[in-house]
Amino acid sequence: MAQYAAERAEAAAPAVANPAPLGLSAFALTTFVLSSSNAGFLFSKSGAGTFIVLGLAIFYGGIVQVLAGLQEFRAGNTFGATAFCSYGGFWMSLGFVLLPFFAGGTKNLVDLLGTDAAAGVGVFLLGWTIFTVLMFLATLRSSLALMGVFFFLSLTFLALTIGWLAGPSTAWIQIGGWLGIITALIAWYTALAGVLGAGKAMFTLPTFPRS
């Protein structure tokens, strides 16, 4: 009788969708737009481009990723919860820096405060570089697709860190922008693979699991 009651309770429990594709999609789009700005791809970093990035950073890249991370906690996925909540916090903190009333963004911070501001941004990015490398190590037994996301994200943060610590260096920031675009494309691929694998899609995409 107890086993029957447990089975009924389990059957009545609502199914929880995989939050990873949502988190990856939010990460990918926000990364793509900011990286396009850094790389000078399609639009520049100044002017309207900053405000486009600002909205994405706070709402889609920030809030939506945190919500996906909270659902990963519920699903018992420590890695997903740590990654999505952390990068959601990254985007919201970056969005705060880009707010018009906060010195008008990082470029104006350097104009107003000098090289100390550029070094501050560089140290901020250095911390995220270290964190991303740690997350990459945690993906080594997951899949090649997820490994690719964090590998190229590590390179992106590293290039941007060098760029900002160098004064800033436009060349290194542009390199970081192109690496970020690659990161976003891989993240979109991984997100699509998760969505297609969860439903009755006409086809699926391989993620090349390693475990």
PESUL-V550982 format. One line per field, one symbol per residue. ss: DSSP state (A for helix, B for strand, O for the rest). psi: psi as a letter, one per 20 degrees, with the letter a starting at -180 (. if undefined). A space follows every 10 residues. Layout:
ss->???
psi->???
//
This chain:
ss->OAAAAAAAAA AAOOOOOOOA AAAAAAAAAA AAAAAAAAAO OOOOOOOAAA AAAAAAAAAA AAAAAAAAAA AAAAAOOAAA AAAAAAAAAA AAAAAAAAOO OOOOOAAAAA AAAOAAAAAA AAAAAAAAAA AAAAAAAAOO OOBAAAAAAA AAAAAAAAAA AAAAAOOOOA AAAAAAAAAA AAAAAAAAAA AAAAAAAAOO OOOOOOOOBO O
psi->ghhghghghh hipqqpqoig hgghgggggg hggghhghik ohrrhrchhg hghggggggg hfghhgghhh hhghijnggg gggghghghg hhhhhghiph imjkrhghgg hhiahhgghg hghghgghgg ghgghghiih keqhghgggh ghhghghggh ggghijiroh ghhgghghhh ggggghgggh ghhhghiiam qhrrpqimqh .
//
